Amino acid sequence: MENQELSRYRGKRILITGGTGSWGTELISHILPHQPAEIRIYSRGEAQQVISKRRFENHPALRYVVGDVRDKTRLDLAMHGMDIVFHLAALKHVPVCEENPWETVMTNVIGTQNVINAAIHCHVEKVIYVASDKGVDPLNLYGVTKLTSEKLIVAANNMAPTVFSCYRAGNVIGTSGSVIPLFREQILRLGEVTITDPNMTRFFIPLRMAIASLIHAESQAVGGETFVLKMKSIRISDLAELMSRELSPKKRVTVKQIGIRPGEKLHELLISRNEAARAIDIGEFYVIMPLVDIPKLNERYENEPRGIPGEYSSENAKLFTQEDFTELLRAEGWLDPDHPSPYLSRLSEEQLRHIYAANKWLGLS
Ligand SMILES: NC(=O)c1ccc[n+]([C@@H]2O[C@H](COP(=O)([O-])OP(=O)(O)OC[C@H]3O[C@@H](n4cnc5c(N)ncnc54)[C@H](OP(=O)(O)O)[C@@H]3O)[C@@H](O)[C@H]2O)c1
């Protein structure tokens, strides 16, 4: 099934906004072996593009375009001739977004509308937008912009034949800003971990699984739907406990409780109470039907029963057992003490100890 989905990319021209980030890099590795005519990577930073180019050994199907999603003219040029667009570019660190609200709106909201306009103008077949659980009943600006972009993407379906769909997911294990590299660094260097609230829960998924599901969602998309990945969750105190046990088997690790931070939820939501009535269970995903009327979408799901019992939160989702999560972390190398985190390993012990207070720029989730 997965190979059939991937073979659809043969000969296709694909644009990935934010293609040098965690999701983009993994997406490239999934698609590249299946002979796309071109994967065009659109992002601002040349350094990250050079790193990506080296990582994929100058693959001839990859083309790097330096550009900002805020720049309509550049985006129009980059979108020319593309069949499929994965729109991943975003500012995503919660405190950074909070302190730079207009910059966040410009990139996450205006940038998304620019992607929509360019896709329509260039007759792109499909645009898939990666949304976030932080956009469900949002508590911070990052979430608000992710929700707004979902609405822009959904409504665009009534403007042109291009298919516009959303794929909503929770935390991906170990991406930049994730709590997992922080816990590892704290356990190994300080013998302590800082947790905000022992009852806090979070959805988690390995990056390769999130990308495989993103591709599956793209293959199913008819336009206007929000695919919600079914994810398991874990209590943060269990995560701290299992990482401490694995990384420091001989020495007891102290757990410091520092209280929930502004803009943070105790439990994340993938489907809100209000959306539950519009949700359809299609197996691997839930599909949320939009508030606007999209005839092609109604037709696709007309025979599917609508409504799920209530909100889908990291509190009521299926929980990972400590054993299952340990295996996931081990497989991804997060329980390997010799696998330093490039940014965190440069911090002093003092900075690492007071990371939440001292470094508001780390949007840990
Ligand atoms: N990581 C998660 O756990 C998670 C969970 C759910 C949803 N998401 C969503 O998934 C997407 C990708 O996340 P990620 O973790 O891969 O993020 P990431 O590693 O921070 O990558 C972000 C990418 O966007 C680019 N970018 C940022 N601003 C841009 C702009 N103005 N114009 C063009 N490119 C820009 C960055 O490159 P430059 O800075 O060089 O431009 C980079 O390539 C985001 O939309 C995020 O909201 C992530």
The ligand as a Tripos MOL2 file, in Angstrom:
@<TRIPOS>MOLECULE
LIG
   48    52     1     0     0
SMALL
NO_CHARGES

@<TRIPOS>ATOM
      1 N1          7.6300   19.4810   15.0120 N.am      1 LIG1
      2 C1          6.4520   19.1090   15.4680 C.2       1 LIG1
      3 O1          6.3570   18.4260   16.4740 O.2       1 LIG1
      4 C2          5.1940   19.5300   14.7150 C.ar      1 LIG1
      5 C3          3.9520   19.0240   15.1140 C.ar      1 LIG1
      6 C4          2.7970   19.4070   14.4040 C.ar      1 LIG1
      7 C5          2.9070   20.2780   13.3270 C.ar      1 LIG1
      8 N2          4.1280   20.7780   12.9780 N.ar      1 LIG1
      9 C6          4.1820   21.6940   11.8220 C.3       1 LIG1
     10 O2          5.0090   21.0680   10.8450 O.3       1 LIG1
     11 C7          5.6950   22.0540   10.0880 C.3       1 LIG1
     12 C8          7.1710   21.7280   10.0280 C.3       1 LIG1
     13 O3          7.6860   21.6870   11.3530 O.3       1 LIG1
     14 P1          9.2270   21.3500   11.6270 P.3       1 LIG1
     15 O4          9.2870   20.7400   12.9810 O.co2     1 LIG1
     16 O5          9.8220   20.6510   10.4620 O.co2     1 LIG1
     17 O6          9.8200   22.8430   11.7220 O.3       1 LIG1
     18 P2         11.3290   23.3380   11.5570 P.3       1 LIG1
     19 O7         12.2690   22.2000   11.7080 O.co2     1 LIG1
     20 O8         11.4610   24.5490   12.4130 O.co2     1 LIG1
     21 O9         11.3780   23.8050   10.0190 O.3       1 LIG1
     22 C9         10.7380   24.9650    9.5840 C.3       1 LIG1
     23 C10        11.0810   25.1730    8.1200 C.3       1 LIG1
     24 O10        10.3840   26.3440    7.6470 O.3       1 LIG1
     25 C11        11.3200   27.2370    7.0280 C.3       1 LIG1
     26 N3         10.8090   28.5820    7.1710 N.ar      1 LIG1
     27 C12        10.5580   29.2860    8.3220 C.ar      1 LIG1
     28 N4         10.1050   30.5200    8.0310 N.ar      1 LIG1
     29 C13        10.0320   30.5900    6.6850 C.ar      1 LIG1
     30 C14         9.6290   31.6020    5.7750 C.ar      1 LIG1
     31 N5          9.1950   32.7950    6.2170 N.pl3     1 LIG1
     32 N6          9.6760   31.3490    4.4430 N.ar      1 LIG1
     33 C15        10.1280   30.1470    3.9800 C.ar      1 LIG1
     34 N7         10.5170   29.1570    4.7920 N.ar      1 LIG1
     35 C16        10.4800   29.3850    6.1210 C.ar      1 LIG1
     36 C17        12.6360   26.9600    7.7740 C.3       1 LIG1
     37 O11        13.7680   27.3430    7.0330 O.3       1 LIG1
     38 P3         14.3920   28.8420    7.1370 P.3       1 LIG1
     39 O12        14.3110   29.2470    8.5720 O.co2     1 LIG1
     40 O13        15.7630   28.6940    6.6070 O.co2     1 LIG1
     41 O14        13.5350   29.6880    6.2470 O.co2     1 LIG1
     42 C18        12.5580   25.4290    7.8650 C.3       1 LIG1
     43 O15        12.9150   24.8770    6.6160 O.3       1 LIG1
     44 C19         5.3770   23.4060   10.7320 C.3       1 LIG1
     45 O16         4.3580   24.0110    9.9750 O.3       1 LIG1
     46 C20         4.8590   23.0350   12.1120 C.3       1 LIG1
     47 O17         3.9140   23.9820   12.5740 O.3       1 LIG1
     48 C21         5.2680   20.4110   13.6320 C.ar      1 LIG1
@<TRIPOS>BOND
     1     1     2 1
     2     2     3 2
     3     2     4 1
     4     4     5 ar
     5     4    48 ar
     6     5     6 ar
     7     6     7 ar
     8     7     8 ar
     9     8     9 1
    10     8    48 ar
    11     9    10 1
    12     9    46 1
    13    10    11 1
    14    11    12 1
    15    11    44 1
    16    12    13 1
    17    13    14 1
    18    14    15 2
    19    14    16 1
    20    14    17 1
    21    17    18 1
    22    18    19 2
    23    18    20 1
    24    18    21 1
    25    21    22 1
    26    22    23 1
    27    23    24 1
    28    23    42 1
    29    24    25 1
    30    25    26 1
    31    25    36 1
    32    26    27 ar
    33    26    35 ar
    34    27    28 ar
    35    28    29 ar
    36    29    30 ar
    37    29    35 ar
    38    30    31 1
    39    30    32 ar
    40    32    33 ar
    41    33    34 ar
    42    34    35 ar
    43    36    37 1
    44    36    42 1
    45    37    38 1
    46    38    39 2
    47    38    40 1
    48    38    41 1
    49    42    43 1
    50    44    45 1
    51    44    46 1
    52    46    47 1
@<TRIPOS>SUBSTRUCTURE
     1 LIG1         1 GROUP 0 **** ****
